[in-house]
Amino acid sequence: MKIIFKLLFFITISQGNSEFIISYKAIIKDQILIGEEFNIVKALTRSKEYSITGGCDFIPNNMDIESKLIDILKINKEMVLECLEKNINAKITDDTKFINNEVNSKTKFEFLPHRILADIKNNRIDIQFIKKIR
C-alpha cells in the first residue's frame, strides 16, 4: 500500500509544470558575503498567457520520491542560481567609499522576482523562465 501511495504521489508531482516565483539577493561588504536571501514560492495564480524567455535543466542532488518539487529546488540552490545567471540579467549596485585612508565597499547583487515553470522529467529538473503576457 505504501509503495502504491509513493508511486501515485510521484506521478502527481511529475504531471505538468508547476509555476513558481523566484528571487535572490546577496550583500557583500569589503569582499565578504554578509548576507544572502534565496526565495522561491509557489505562484498563487497560474499564468494563462505567457512567453518562454529561456530555460535550463539539471540533475538534482538528493532527490527522493517523497520530496516536493519546491523542496528539491531549494536544496539545489546552487544549480538553480546557475540557471538564473544564464537566463536573467542581475541587478548589481556598488558603493565604494574612501574614508581615513581606508577603502570600504558594499556590493548588492540581486535577481529580481521572476516567474518560472518547473517540472521533473526523467530524473531531471526542467526550468523554463516565463514572462506573463496578461
N, CA, C and O atoms as CSV, one atom per row, in Angstrom:
chain,resi,resn,atom,element,x,y,z
A,1,MET,N,N,0.824,-1.201,0.000
A,1,MET,CA,C,0.000,0.000,0.000
A,1,MET,C,C,0.863,1.258,0.000
A,1,MET,O,O,0.579,2.216,-0.719
A,2,LYS,N,N,1.922,1.246,0.816
A,2,LYS,CA,C,2.803,2.407,0.903
A,2,LYS,C,C,3.514,2.657,-0.425
A,2,LYS,O,O,3.712,3.807,-0.818
A,3,ILE,N,N,3.900,1.582,-1.116
A,3,ILE,CA,C,4.564,1.710,-2.409
A,3,ILE,C,C,3.613,2.313,-3.435
A,3,ILE,O,O,4.021,3.154,-4.236
A,4,ILE,N,N,2.359,1.896,-3.420
A,4,ILE,CA,C,1.359,2.440,-4.351
A,4,ILE,C,C,1.149,3.920,-4.085
A,4,ILE,O,O,1.055,4.713,-5.022
A,5,PHE,N,N,1.074,4.304,-2.796
A,5,PHE,CA,C,0.902,5.708,-2.449
A,5,PHE,C,C,2.082,6.542,-2.957
A,5,PHE,O,O,1.882,7.617,-3.523
A,6,LYS,N,N,3.319,6.047,-2.757
A,6,LYS,CA,C,4.506,6.766,-3.234
A,6,LYS,C,C,4.495,6.892,-4.748
A,6,LYS,O,O,4.841,7.945,-5.284
A,7,LEU,N,N,4.105,5.838,-5.439
A,7,LEU,CA,C,4.052,5.864,-6.890
A,7,LEU,C,C,3.012,6.869,-7.380
A,7,LEU,O,O,3.282,7.639,-8.302
A,8,LEU,N,N,1.829,6.866,-6.772
A,8,LEU,CA,C,0.799,7.840,-7.147
A,8,LEU,C,C,1.241,9.260,-6.849
A,8,LEU,O,O,0.977,10.173,-7.631
A,9,PHE,N,N,1.914,9.452,-5.721
A,9,PHE,CA,C,2.415,10.770,-5.358
A,9,PHE,C,C,3.430,11.252,-6.384
A,9,PHE,O,O,3.379,12.408,-6.803
A,10,PHE,N,N,4.358,10.379,-6.798
A,10,PHE,CA,C,5.367,10.745,-7.787
A,10,PHE,C,C,4.728,11.074,-9.130
A,10,PHE,O,O,5.136,12.026,-9.795
A,11,ILE,N,N,3.726,10.291,-9.534
A,11,ILE,CA,C,3.026,10.551,-10.797
A,11,ILE,C,C,2.319,11.894,-10.731
A,11,ILE,O,O,2.329,12.640,-11.710
A,12,THR,N,N,1.702,12.223,-9.593
A,12,THR,CA,C,1.016,13.501,-9.433
A,12,THR,C,C,1.992,14.662,-9.539
A,12,THR,O,O,1.694,15.674,-10.172
A,13,ILE,N,N,3.163,14.514,-8.915
A,13,ILE,CA,C,4.169,15.577,-8.975
A,13,ILE,C,C,4.685,15.758,-10.391
A,13,ILE,O,O,4.862,16.888,-10.845
A,14,SER,N,N,4.929,14.655,-11.097
A,14,SER,CA,C,5.588,14.748,-12.387
A,14,SER,C,C,4.629,15.077,-13.539
A,14,SER,O,O,5.088,15.237,-14.670
A,15,GLN,N,N,3.336,15.181,-13.298
A,15,GLN,CA,C,2.393,15.506,-14.363
A,15,GLN,C,C,2.222,17.012,-14.482
A,15,GLN,O,O,1.492,17.607,-13.689
A,16,GLY,N,N,2.852,17.620,-15.417
A,16,GLY,CA,C,2.614,19.033,-15.659
A,16,GLY,C,C,3.523,19.945,-14.860
A,16,GLY,O,O,4.058,19.585,-13.812
A,17,ASN,N,N,3.669,21.119,-15.395
A,17,ASN,CA,C,4.552,22.117,-14.802
A,17,ASN,C,C,3.927,22.757,-13.588
A,17,ASN,O,O,2.707,22.898,-13.497
A,18,SER,N,N,4.774,23.143,-12.656
A,18,SER,CA,C,4.356,23.951,-11.527
A,18,SER,C,C,4.970,25.323,-11.710
A,18,SER,O,O,6.114,25.442,-12.148
A,19,GLU,N,N,4.221,26.354,-11.378
A,19,GLU,CA,C,4.696,27.721,-11.557
A,19,GLU,C,C,5.161,28.280,-10.221
A,19,GLU,O,O,4.458,28.186,-9.214
A,20,PHE,N,N,6.364,28.868,-10.226
A,20,PHE,CA,C,6.966,29.435,-9.034
A,20,PHE,C,C,7.438,30.854,-9.311
A,20,PHE,O,O,7.621,31.252,-10.461
A,21,ILE,N,N,7.633,31.607,-8.237
A,21,ILE,CA,C,8.265,32.922,-8.319
A,21,ILE,C,C,9.564,32.810,-7.540
A,21,ILE,O,O,9.577,32.350,-6.398
A,22,ILE,N,N,10.658,33.235,-8.165
A,22,ILE,CA,C,11.979,33.039,-7.593
A,22,ILE,C,C,12.735,34.367,-7.562
A,22,ILE,O,O,12.614,35.179,-8.479
A,23,SER,N,N,13.513,34.579,-6.505
A,23,SER,CA,C,14.352,35.780,-6.411
A,23,SER,C,C,15.579,35.462,-5.570
A,23,SER,O,O,15.596,34.488,-4.818
A,24,TYR,N,N,16.611,36.302,-5.707
A,24,TYR,CA,C,17.852,36.110,-4.961
A,24,TYR,C,C,18.503,37.467,-4.723
A,24,TYR,O,O,18.482,38.348,-5.584
A,25,LYS,N,N,19.083,37.613,-3.532
A,25,LYS,CA,C,19.797,38.852,-3.200
A,25,LYS,C,C,20.987,38.489,-2.320
A,25,LYS,O,O,20.868,37.682,-1.398
A,26,ALA,N,N,22.145,39.100,-2.618
A,26,ALA,CA,C,23.341,38.901,-1.793
A,26,ALA,C,C,23.986,40.259,-1.549
A,26,ALA,O,O,24.011,41.114,-2.434
A,27,ILE,N,N,24.509,40.447,-0.340
A,27,ILE,CA,C,25.216,41.682,0.003
A,27,ILE,C,C,26.638,41.308,0.402
A,27,ILE,O,O,26.864,40.453,1.258
A,28,ILE,N,N,27.582,41.974,-0.244
A,28,ILE,CA,C,28.995,41.726,0.006
A,28,ILE,C,C,29.608,43.014,0.513
A,28,ILE,O,O,29.510,44.054,-0.138
A,29,LYS,N,N,30.240,42.948,1.677
A,29,LYS,CA,C,30.866,44.127,2.267
A,29,LYS,C,C,32.355,43.843,2.432
A,29,LYS,O,O,32.744,42.873,3.083
A,30,ASP,N,N,33.179,44.692,1.840
A,30,ASP,CA,C,34.631,44.539,1.878
A,30,ASP,C,C,35.051,43.122,1.482
A,30,ASP,O,O,35.888,42.503,2.139
A,31,GLN,N,N,34.467,42.630,0.417
A,31,GLN,CA,C,34.756,41.330,-0.197
A,31,GLN,C,C,34.360,40.138,0.673
A,31,GLN,O,O,34.869,39.035,0.470
A,32,ILE,N,N,33.465,40.340,1.635
A,32,ILE,CA,C,32.961,39.260,2.482
A,32,ILE,C,C,31.443,39.217,2.355
A,32,ILE,O,O,30.770,40.235,2.515
A,33,LEU,N,N,30.913,38.035,2.066
A,33,LEU,CA,C,29.457,37.855,1.977
A,33,LEU,C,C,28.871,38.015,3.373
A,33,LEU,O,O,29.155,37.218,4.268
A,34,ILE,N,N,28.045,39.057,3.558
A,34,ILE,CA,C,27.463,39.290,4.883
A,34,ILE,C,C,26.003,38.860,4.965
A,34,ILE,O,O,25.438,38.779,6.056
A,35,GLY,N,N,25.401,38.589,3.834
A,35,GLY,CA,C,24.021,38.132,3.869
A,35,GLY,C,C,23.525,37.761,2.487
A,35,GLY,O,O,23.928,38.344,1.481
A,36,GLU,N,N,22.647,36.780,2.463
A,36,GLU,CA,C,22.008,36.409,1.208
A,36,GLU,C,C,20.596,35.937,1.489
A,36,GLU,O,O,20.279,35.467,2.582
A,37,GLU,N,N,19.765,36.073,0.483
A,37,GLU,CA,C,18.358,35.706,0.609
A,37,GLU,C,C,17.930,35.025,-0.683
A,37,GLU,O,O,17.952,35.640,-1.749
A,38,PHE,N,N,17.544,33.762,-0.591
A,38,PHE,CA,C,17.073,32.983,-1.729
A,38,PHE,C,C,15.621,32.637,-1.466
A,38,PHE,O,O,15.313,31.916,-0.517
A,39,ASN,N,N,14.731,33.144,-2.298
A,39,ASN,CA,C,13.296,32.903,-2.113
A,39,ASN,C,C,12.726,32.187,-3.323
A,39,ASN,O,O,12.993,32.544,-4.470
A,40,ILE,N,N,11.942,31.177,-3.034
A,40,ILE,CA,C,11.187,30.505,-4.080
A,40,ILE,C,C,9.846,30.109,-3.469
A,40,ILE,O,O,9.793,29.406,-2.460
A,41,VAL,N,N,8.776,30.567,-4.089
A,41,VAL,CA,C,7.426,30.280,-3.602
A,41,VAL,C,C,6.552,29.853,-4.770
A,41,VAL,O,O,6.770,30.251,-5.915
A,42,LYS,N,N,5.570,29.044,-4.456
A,42,LYS,CA,C,4.610,28.648,-5.482
A,42,LYS,C,C,3.740,29.851,-5.810
A,42,LYS,O,O,3.257,30.538,-4.910
A,43,ALA,N,N,3.542,30.106,-7.090
A,43,ALA,CA,C,2.726,31.227,-7.525
A,43,ALA,C,C,1.278,31.013,-7.103
A,43,ALA,O,O,0.740,29.914,-7.239
A,44,LEU,N,N,0.653,32.063,-6.594
A,44,LEU,CA,C,-0.745,31.958,-6.164
A,44,LEU,C,C,-1.683,31.819,-7.350
A,44,LEU,O,O,-2.700,31.130,-7.270
A,45,THR,N,N,-1.337,32.478,-8.457
A,45,THR,CA,C,-2.137,32.357,-9.673
A,45,THR,C,C,-1.243,31.829,-10.786
A,45,THR,O,O,-0.063,32.169,-10.869
A,46,ARG,N,N,-1.807,31.016,-11.616
A,46,ARG,CA,C,-1.049,30.448,-12.734
A,46,ARG,C,C,-1.220,31.357,-13.955
A,46,ARG,O,O,-2.325,31.801,-14.268
A,47,SER,N,N,-0.121,31.618,-14.625
A,47,SER,CA,C,-0.167,32.458,-15.824
A,47,SER,C,C,-0.901,31.718,-16.932
A,47,SER,O,O,-0.564,30.581,-17.266
A,48,LYS,N,N,-1.905,32.373,-17.497
A,48,LYS,CA,C,-2.669,31.742,-18.570
A,48,LYS,C,C,-1.988,31.969,-19.913
A,48,LYS,O,O,-1.907,31.063,-20.742
A,49,GLU,N,N,-1.499,33.186,-20.116
A,49,GLU,CA,C,-0.805,33.501,-21.362
A,49,GLU,C,C,0.584,34.008,-21.004
A,49,GLU,O,O,0.734,34.954,-20.230
A,50,TYR,N,N,1.593,33.367,-21.578
A,50,TYR,CA,C,2.971,33.745,-21.281
A,50,TYR,C,C,3.864,33.394,-22.460
A,50,TYR,O,O,3.499,32.612,-23.338
A,51,SER,N,N,5.040,33.995,-22.451
A,51,SER,CA,C,6.054,33.619,-23.437
A,51,SER,C,C,7.259,33.074,-22.675
A,51,SER,O,O,7.585,33.546,-21.586
A,52,ILE,N,N,7.905,32.086,-23.256
A,52,ILE,CA,C,9.083,31.483,-22.632
A,52,ILE,C,C,10.301,32.310,-23.041
A,52,ILE,O,O,10.559,32.512,-24.227
A,53,THR,N,N,11.049,32.786,-22.035
A,53,THR,CA,C,12.208,33.638,-22.309
A,53,THR,C,C,13.531,32.901,-22.184
A,53,THR,O,O,14.570,33.454,-22.544
A,54,GLY,N,N,13.525,31.687,-21.692
A,54,GLY,CA,C,14.751,30.901,-21.554
A,54,GLY,C,C,14.481,29.645,-20.754
A,54,GLY,O,O,13.365,29.410,-20.291
A,55,GLY,N,N,15.512,28.849,-20.599
A,55,GLY,CA,C,15.334,27.635,-19.834
A,55,GLY,C,C,16.642,26.897,-19.622
A,55,GLY,O,O,17.662,27.209,-20.238
A,56,CYS,N,N,16.591,25.920,-18.746
A,56,CYS,CA,C,17.731,25.054,-18.483
A,56,CYS,C,C,17.226,23.815,-17.757
A,56,CYS,O,O,16.071,23.756,-17.334
A,57,ASP,N,N,18.094,22.837,-17.619
A,57,ASP,CA,C,17.753,21.657,-16.843
A,57,ASP,C,C,18.999,21.154,-16.134
A,57,ASP,O,O,20.123,21.468,-16.527
A,58,PHE,N,N,18.787,20.373,-15.087
A,58,PHE,CA,C,19.902,19.824,-14.328
A,58,PHE,C,C,19.454,18.565,-13.606
A,58,PHE,O,O,18.262,18.339,-13.394
A,59,ILE,N,N,20.432,17.750,-13.233
A,59,ILE,CA,C,20.162,16.559,-12.426
A,59,ILE,C,C,20.312,16.965,-10.973
A,59,ILE,O,O,21.406,17.343,-10.554
A,60,PRO,N,N,19.239,16.897,-10.193
A,60,PRO,CA,C,19.297,17.377,-8.806
A,60,PRO,C,C,20.045,16.419,-7.883
A,60,PRO,O,O,20.113,15.215,-8.132
A,61,ASN,N,N,20.599,16.979,-6.818
A,61,ASN,CA,C,21.207,16.191,-5.757
A,61,ASN,C,C,20.124,15.801,-4.757
A,61,ASN,O,O,19.172,16.555,-4.555
A,62,ASN,N,N,20.252,14.657,-4.141
A,62,ASN,CA,C,19.378,14.225,-3.044
A,62,ASN,C,C,17.893,14.284,-3.388
A,62,ASN,O,O,17.097,14.768,-2.583
A,63,MET,N,N,17.513,13.811,-4.545
A,63,MET,CA,C,16.094,13.800,-4.907
A,63,MET,C,C,15.505,12.457,-4.506
A,63,MET,O,O,15.891,11.419,-5.043
A,64,ASP,N,N,14.579,12.477,-3.568
A,64,ASP,CA,C,13.881,11.237,-3.253
A,64,ASP,C,C,12.422,11.378,-3.654
A,64,ASP,O,O,11.930,12.478,-3.905
A,65,ILE,N,N,11.755,10.259,-3.708
A,65,ILE,CA,C,10.392,10.210,-4.242
A,65,ILE,C,C,9.388,10.982,-3.394
A,65,ILE,O,O,8.333,11.374,-3.894
A,66,GLU,N,N,9.702,11.207,-2.116
A,66,GLU,CA,C,8.762,11.880,-1.232
A,66,GLU,C,C,8.936,13.400,-1.218
A,66,GLU,O,O,8.118,14.102,-0.622
A,67,SER,N,N,9.976,13.917,-1.856
A,67,SER,CA,C,10.235,15.359,-1.842
A,67,SER,C,C,9.272,16.090,-2.762
A,67,SER,O,O,8.916,15.599,-3.833
A,68,LYS,N,N,8.861,17.263,-2.329
A,68,LYS,CA,C,8.064,18.141,-3.178
A,68,LYS,C,C,9.018,18.864,-4.117
A,68,LYS,O,O,10.198,19.028,-3.807
A,69,LEU,N,N,8.507,19.294,-5.257
A,69,LEU,CA,C,9.326,19.977,-6.252
A,69,LEU,C,C,9.964,21.237,-5.672
A,69,LEU,O,O,11.136,21.511,-5.932
A,70,ILE,N,N,9.211,22.000,-4.894
A,70,ILE,CA,C,9.752,23.232,-4.316
A,70,ILE,C,C,10.913,22.929,-3.368
A,70,ILE,O,O,11.886,23.682,-3.325
A,71,ASP,N,N,10.820,21.831,-2.607
A,71,ASP,CA,C,11.908,21.448,-1.709
A,71,ASP,C,C,13.151,21.026,-2.487
A,71,ASP,O,O,14.275,21.331,-2.087
A,72,ILE,N,N,12.944,20.329,-3.595
A,72,ILE,CA,C,14.070,19.925,-4.447
A,72,ILE,C,C,14.777,21.155,-4.993
A,72,ILE,O,O,16.007,21.196,-5.034
A,73,LEU,N,N,14.003,22.171,-5.419
A,73,LEU,CA,C,14.601,23.402,-5.931
A,73,LEU,C,C,15.383,24.132,-4.843
A,73,LEU,O,O,16.461,24.664,-5.108
A,74,LYS,N,N,14.850,24.161,-3.624
A,74,LYS,CA,C,15.544,24.831,-2.518
A,74,LYS,C,C,16.842,24.111,-2.149
A,74,LYS,O,O,17.856,24.758,-1.891
A,75,ILE,N,N,16.816,22.790,-2.122
A,75,ILE,CA,C,18.008,22.010,-1.789
A,75,ILE,C,C,19.107,22.217,-2.836
A,75,ILE,O,O,20.292,22.236,-2.503
A,76,ASN,N,N,18.711,22.372,-4.091
A,76,ASN,CA,C,19.651,22.531,-5.198
A,76,ASN,C,C,19.817,23.994,-5.580
A,76,ASN,O,O,19.837,24.337,-6.762
A,77,LYS,N,N,19.936,24.857,-4.571
A,77,LYS,CA,C,20.016,26.307,-4.767
A,77,LYS,C,C,21.122,26.705,-5.742
A,77,LYS,O,O,20.903,27.553,-6.607
A,78,GLU,N,N,22.296,26.112,-5.614
A,78,GLU,CA,C,23.426,26.494,-6.469
A,78,GLU,C,C,23.113,26.237,-7.944
A,78,GLU,O,O,23.452,27.059,-8.795
A,79,MET,N,N,22.480,25.125,-8.252
A,79,MET,CA,C,22.143,24.807,-9.639
A,79,MET,C,C,21.048,25.735,-10.161
A,79,MET,O,O,21.075,26.143,-11.321
A,80,VAL,N,N,20.089,26.063,-9.301
A,80,VAL,CA,C,19.021,26.987,-9.688
A,80,VAL,C,C,19.603,28.382,-9.935
A,80,VAL,O,O,19.213,29.056,-10.888
A,81,LEU,N,N,20.536,28.816,-9.079
A,81,LEU,CA,C,21.172,30.117,-9.271
A,81,LEU,C,C,21.981,30.158,-10.561
A,81,LEU,O,O,22.035,31.191,-11.229
A,82,GLU,N,N,22.605,29.050,-10.910
A,82,GLU,CA,C,23.338,28.977,-12.174
A,82,GLU,C,C,22.378,29.148,-13.355
A,82,GLU,O,O,22.709,29.807,-14.340
A,83,CYS,N,N,21.186,28.551,-13.248
A,83,CYS,CA,C,20.156,28.737,-14.278
A,83,CYS,C,C,19.728,30.196,-14.359
A,83,CYS,O,O,19.579,30.748,-15.450
A,84,LEU,N,N,19.530,30.820,-13.194
A,84,LEU,CA,C,19.150,32.234,-13.169
A,84,LEU,C,C,20.198,33.081,-13.868
A,84,LEU,O,O,19.872,33.954,-14.673
A,85,GLU,N,N,21.463,32.816,-13.555
A,85,GLU,CA,C,22.554,33.608,-14.137
A,85,GLU,C,C,22.559,33.518,-15.660
A,85,GLU,O,O,22.846,34.505,-16.338
A,86,LYS,N,N,22.245,32.351,-16.198
A,86,LYS,CA,C,22.260,32.154,-17.644
A,86,LYS,C,C,21.074,32.811,-18.345
A,86,LYS,O,O,21.152,33.115,-19.535
A,87,ASN,N,N,19.980,33.032,-17.623
A,87,ASN,CA,C,18.743,33.460,-18.274
A,87,ASN,C,C,18.219,34.832,-17.875
A,87,ASN,O,O,17.375,35.390,-18.575
A,88,ILE,N,N,18.695,35.383,-16.775
A,88,ILE,CA,C,18.162,36.657,-16.288
A,88,ILE,C,C,19.321,37.604,-16.004
A,88,ILE,O,O,20.366,37.190,-15.501
A,89,ASN,N,N,19.129,38.872,-16.327
A,89,ASN,CA,C,20.144,39.868,-16.005
A,89,ASN,C,C,20.070,40.219,-14.527
A,89,ASN,O,O,18.995,40.475,-13.986
A,90,ALA,N,N,21.222,40.225,-13.890
A,90,ALA,CA,C,21.297,40.565,-12.466
A,90,ALA,C,C,21.373,42.076,-12.309
A,90,ALA,O,O,21.887,42.781,-13.177
A,91,LYS,N,N,20.859,42.555,-11.203
A,91,LYS,CA,C,20.967,43.972,-10.852
A,91,LYS,C,C,22.093,44.080,-9.829
A,91,LYS,O,O,22.034,43.481,-8.756
A,92,ILE,N,N,23.119,44.854,-10.178
A,92,ILE,CA,C,24.294,44.989,-9.310
A,92,ILE,C,C,24.492,46.464,-8.976
A,92,ILE,O,O,24.562,47.309,-9.868
A,93,THR,N,N,24.581,46.761,-7.684
A,93,THR,CA,C,24.903,48.117,-7.250
A,93,THR,C,C,26.160,48.046,-6.391
A,93,THR,O,O,26.319,47.148,-5.564
A,94,ASP,N,N,27.045,49.010,-6.607
A,94,ASP,CA,C,28.315,49.019,-5.903
A,94,ASP,C,C,28.522,50.393,-5.277
A,94,ASP,O,O,28.368,51.417,-5.942
A,95,ASP,N,N,28.868,50.405,-4.007
A,95,ASP,CA,C,29.107,51.645,-3.282
A,95,ASP,C,C,30.493,51.551,-2.644
A,95,ASP,O,O,30.710,50.745,-1.740
A,96,THR,N,N,31.422,52.370,-3.114
A,96,THR,CA,C,32.781,52.365,-2.587
A,96,THR,C,C,33.086,53.730,-1.988
A,96,THR,O,O,32.848,54.764,-2.612
A,97,LYS,N,N,33.615,53.718,-0.766
A,97,LYS,CA,C,33.946,54.961,-0.062
A,97,LYS,C,C,35.399,54.901,0.393
A,97,LYS,O,O,35.915,53.846,0.762
A,98,PHE,N,N,36.032,56.047,0.356
A,98,PHE,CA,C,37.406,56.175,0.834
A,98,PHE,C,C,37.378,57.101,2.049
A,98,PHE,O,O,37.209,58.312,1.907
A,99,ILE,N,N,37.543,56.526,3.248
A,99,ILE,CA,C,37.465,57.295,4.493
A,99,ILE,C,C,38.708,56.994,5.330
A,99,ILE,O,O,39.018,55.834,5.602
A,100,ASN,N,N,39.419,58.054,5.738
A,100,ASN,CA,C,40.615,57.912,6.588
A,100,ASN,C,C,41.612,56.897,6.035
A,100,ASN,O,O,42.058,55.994,6.743
A,101,ASN,N,N,41.948,57.063,4.764
A,101,ASN,CA,C,42.900,56.174,4.076
A,101,ASN,C,C,42.471,54.702,4.083
A,101,ASN,O,O,43.312,53.805,4.020
A,102,GLU,N,N,41.184,54.470,4.158
A,102,GLU,CA,C,40.643,53.108,4.150
A,102,GLU,C,C,39.531,53.017,3.116
A,102,GLU,O,O,38.658,53.883,3.044
A,103,VAL,N,N,39.575,51.964,2.325
A,103,VAL,CA,C,38.554,51.752,1.307
A,103,VAL,C,C,37.484,50.824,1.870
A,103,VAL,O,O,37.774,49.715,2.321
A,104,ASN,N,N,36.242,51.302,1.833
A,104,ASN,CA,C,35.095,50.498,2.251
A,104,ASN,C,C,34.193,50.302,1.037
A,104,ASN,O,O,33.825,51.262,0.360
A,105,SER,N,N,33.845,49.055,0.776
A,105,SER,CA,C,32.969,48.795,-0.371
A,105,SER,C,C,31.789,47.932,0.055
A,105,SER,O,O,31.881,47.108,0.964
A,106,LYS,N,N,30.700,48.151,-0.627
A,106,LYS,CA,C,29.485,47.371,-0.385
A,106,LYS,C,C,28.856,47.105,-1.751
A,106,LYS,O,O,28.560,48.033,-2.505
A,107,THR,N,N,28.662,45.849,-2.050
A,107,THR,CA,C,28.078,45.456,-3.324
A,107,THR,C,C,26.798,44.686,-3.061
A,107,THR,O,O,26.754,43.790,-2.218
A,108,LYS,N,N,25.763,45.050,-3.794
A,108,LYS,CA,C,24.473,44.360,-3.692
A,108,LYS,C,C,24.202,43.710,-5.045
A,108,LYS,O,O,24.207,44.368,-6.085
A,109,PHE,N,N,23.968,42.415,-5.002
A,109,PHE,CA,C,23.760,41.613,-6.202
A,109,PHE,C,C,22.392,40.971,-6.078
A,109,PHE,O,O,22.112,40.296,-5.088
A,110,GLU,N,N,21.525,41.173,-7.084
A,110,GLU,CA,C,20.194,40.569,-6.957
A,110,GLU,C,C,19.567,40.203,-8.289
A,110,GLU,O,O,19.779,40.852,-9.314
A,111,PHE,N,N,18.788,39.137,-8.228
A,111,PHE,CA,C,17.888,38.755,-9.306
A,111,PHE,C,C,16.501,39.142,-8.825
A,111,PHE,O,O,16.015,38.609,-7.827
A,112,LEU,N,N,15.868,40.060,-9.525
A,112,LEU,CA,C,14.525,40.487,-9.145
A,112,LEU,C,C,13.552,39.320,-9.314
A,112,LEU,O,O,13.837,38.394,-10.073
A,113,PRO,N,N,12.408,39.344,-8.623
A,113,PRO,CA,C,11.455,38.227,-8.727
A,113,PRO,C,C,11.087,37.926,-10.182
A,113,PRO,O,O,10.815,38.825,-10.978
A,114,HIS,N,N,11.090,36.648,-10.493
A,114,HIS,CA,C,10.812,36.203,-11.850
A,114,HIS,C,C,9.997,34.920,-11.793
A,114,HIS,O,O,10.194,34.093,-10.903
A,115,ARG,N,N,9.088,34.754,-12.734
A,115,ARG,CA,C,8.263,33.543,-12.796
A,115,ARG,C,C,8.978,32.453,-13.575
A,115,ARG,O,O,9.602,32.699,-14.607
A,116,ILE,N,N,8.866,31.222,-13.040
A,116,ILE,CA,C,9.421,30.062,-13.722
A,116,ILE,C,C,8.400,28.940,-13.728
A,116,ILE,O,O,7.512,28.880,-12.877
A,117,LEU,N,N,8.541,28.056,-14.699
A,117,LEU,CA,C,7.814,26.796,-14.719
A,117,LEU,C,C,8.848,25.721,-14.440
A,117,LEU,O,O,9.904,25.706,-15.072
A,118,ALA,N,N,8.570,24.832,-13.518
A,118,ALA,CA,C,9.499,23.756,-13.188
A,118,ALA,C,C,8.779,22.423,-13.297
A,118,ALA,O,O,7.588,22.316,-13.003
A,119,ASP,N,N,9.512,21.425,-13.716
A,119,ASP,CA,C,8.930,20.106,-13.929
A,119,ASP,C,C,10.011,19.049,-13.726
A,119,ASP,O,O,11.191,19.318,-13.948
A,120,ILE,N,N,9.619,17.863,-13.311
A,120,ILE,CA,C,10.536,16.734,-13.195
A,120,ILE,C,C,10.326,15.850,-14.416
A,120,ILE,O,O,9.226,15.351,-14.654
A,121,LYS,N,N,11.400,15.660,-15.190
A,121,LYS,CA,C,11.341,14.807,-16.379
A,121,LYS,C,C,12.545,13.886,-16.376
A,121,LYS,O,O,13.681,14.358,-16.411
A,122,ASN,N,N,12.319,12.590,-16.334
A,122,ASN,CA,C,13.400,11.597,-16.388
A,122,ASN,C,C,14.494,11.873,-15.365
A,122,ASN,O,O,15.676,11.881,-15.710
A,123,ASN,N,N,14.115,12.098,-14.115
A,123,ASN,CA,C,15.046,12.385,-13.012
A,123,ASN,C,C,15.853,13.662,-13.220
A,123,ASN,O,O,16.925,13.816,-12.633
A,124,ARG,N,N,15.364,14.561,-14.030
A,124,ARG,CA,C,15.980,15.874,-14.257
A,124,ARG,C,C,14.949,16.940,-13.909
A,124,ARG,O,O,13.743,16.725,-14.034
A,125,ILE,N,N,15.438,18.073,-13.479
A,125,ILE,CA,C,14.566,19.221,-13.237
A,125,ILE,C,C,14.665,20.124,-14.462
A,125,ILE,O,O,15.754,20.554,-14.842
A,126,ASP,N,N,13.535,20.402,-15.065
A,126,ASP,CA,C,13.468,21.280,-16.234
A,126,ASP,C,C,12.868,22.600,-15.773
A,126,ASP,O,O,11.775,22.629,-15.208
A,127,ILE,N,N,13.593,23.701,-16.018
A,127,ILE,CA,C,13.117,25.038,-15.623
A,127,ILE,C,C,12.951,25.872,-16.872
A,127,ILE,O,O,13.846,25.929,-17.715
A,128,GLN,N,N,11.793,26.527,-16.993
A,128,GLN,CA,C,11.547,27.463,-18.088
A,128,GLN,C,C,11.228,28.821,-17.472
A,128,GLN,O,O,10.385,28.925,-16.581
A,129,PHE,N,N,11.896,29.843,-17.942
A,129,PHE,CA,C,11.660,31.201,-17.475
A,129,PHE,C,C,10.575,31.803,-18.362
A,129,PHE,O,O,10.647,31.739,-19.589
A,130,ILE,N,N,9.568,32.388,-17.715
A,130,ILE,CA,C,8.424,32.884,-18.480
A,130,ILE,C,C,8.166,34.359,-18.177
A,130,ILE,O,O,8.580,34.892,-17.148
A,131,LYS,N,N,7.474,34.985,-19.105
A,131,LYS,CA,C,7.030,36.373,-18.949
A,131,LYS,C,C,5.537,36.381,-19.226
A,131,LYS,O,O,5.085,35.945,-20.285
A,132,LYS,N,N,4.773,36.888,-18.252
A,132,LYS,CA,C,3.321,36.954,-18.414
A,132,LYS,C,C,2.966,37.930,-19.525
A,132,LYS,O,O,3.498,39.037,-19.593
A,133,ILE,N,N,2.060,37.501,-20.393
A,133,ILE,CA,C,1.554,38.400,-21.423
A,133,ILE,C,C,0.363,39.167,-20.879
A,133,ILE,O,O,0.214,40.362,-21.134
A,134,ARG,N,N,-0.483,38.477,-20.133
A,134,ARG,CA,C,-1.639,39.120,-19.483
A,134,ARG,C,C,-1.749,38.657,-18.077
A,134,ARG,O,O,-2.655,39.078,-17.357
